[in-house]
Structures are given as C-alpha cells and as structure tokens.
Amino acid sequence: MGDPVVIRNWGIAGLPTDEVSTQNGILATKAKRWPLTIDPQQQAHKWILNMYKDKELNRMKFGQNNFLRDLGIAVRNGKPTLIEDVTEYIDPSIDPILQNQQY
C-alpha cells in the first residue's frame, strides 16, 4: 500500500488513521493531477497545513488581489499552494493549472 513510516507521519500531522483517509492521502500525494478535497470537517485542511508548515505553503483564496499572478508564480516555482474556501464554482481561469498544462 504505502510506506508505513510516511503513513504514521501523516497520522501525527493530523490525518485520520482509517483506511479511507490513508487511501486519500496516497492519492493526494501520488496523483499526477492536483488534489481537490471536499472537506467539511477540515481534516484534510489541518493535515495539509501541518504537512507543509515548514515548507512555505502559499495559502490563497479566489478573489484576493493578484490571485492569478501569484498562483502562476507559485506553480512555476514549484511552491506548495493551498486554495482555501472554494465554492461549487471554480473560476475557469485556473483550468490550465488544474489540468497540468503549461502556465
């Protein structure tokens, strides 16, 4: 399945230890596409913040000043980025990023 040490560290960082959460963690970290989470209990949010607390995680929200410019810079520079509080509508301007196209 996955590296037991990595999975244990995920639990320490706040990811629930049930099988579904572990599978979701594997998908989020190994998938070729950017992970999108539906997270009503904020478990994935807490886990991501803890996993990237020492890695200069960019936290962004749609509508903030210079959102697209800052997101493009982060992607080009390989900076981990968390877009928070996304509603049902995702601005199509980020489709190239979500589809891993050149940005």
N, C-alpha and C positions, 0 to 999 in steps of 0.2 A: 504494500500500500504506500507508505511513505516512511521517511526516516523517523524513527521513534524519538530521537533527541529533538529534532525540529518540531515535531508534533507536541512534545512535552513543553517546549519553549512557547509554543502557541498558547497552550493552556495557562502557562504562567503569565502571558501577556493579556489574558482575558478571554480567549476563545473557549466557548463551552467544550467539554470533553466528549460529548456524544458523537456517534458515528457520522451523522449527517453534517454536523458542524466541521468535523475533521475533513470530510469529503469536500465540503465547500471551501475550506482553507486550501486544500490541494488545488482545486480548480482555480481559486483566486490567485494563487502564486505560480501556477504552471501553465495556465492557458495562454494561447497566443494572442487573444484579444484582451482588452482592458476589462477588468471585472466591474460589473454593476451589481449592487446589492440592494435588496429590499429588506429593510432593517428596522421594523417597528419597535423592537426592544433595545435598539442601539448597541447590540452585542458586537456586530462586525465593526461598527464605528469605533468603539472602545478598543477593540483588538488592533485595528489599523493604526490608531493614534499611538498605542503602546509599542507596536512593532517598528514604527518609524520615528519614535521620539528623538532619537539621536542622529537622524538622517535628513534633517532639514526638510520635513514634509511641508509642501505647499498646501494650504487649505484655502479653497475658493468657493464662491457661490455665484450662480448666474446673476447677472445684473450689477455686479460690482464694477467699479471703474477699471478699464483696461483688461477686462476678463479675457477676451480672445487673445490679445497680445501677450499677456502674462502666461496663459495656458500654452500658447505656441512656444514661448521661450522655455518653459519648463519641460515640455515634451522634447524639444530639440536638444536640450542639455541633459536629458535623462534624469530629471529631478522627480522624485515621487510626488504625486499630486492627488489630493482628495477633493472632489467636488461635493460639497455638502448640501443637504436640503433640496435635492432635485425633486421637482413635482412630476406629474404624469406627462407633462410636455417637456421634451428635451430639445433645446434650440438646435435646429439642423445645421447651424454653422460649425458645430463640433463633429459632424458626421465623419469628415476625413480622419479625425483623431480616433474616433471610436472604431473606425474600420481599418486602422493601422496604415493609412495611406500617408504618403509624404505630406508634410505640413510645412 
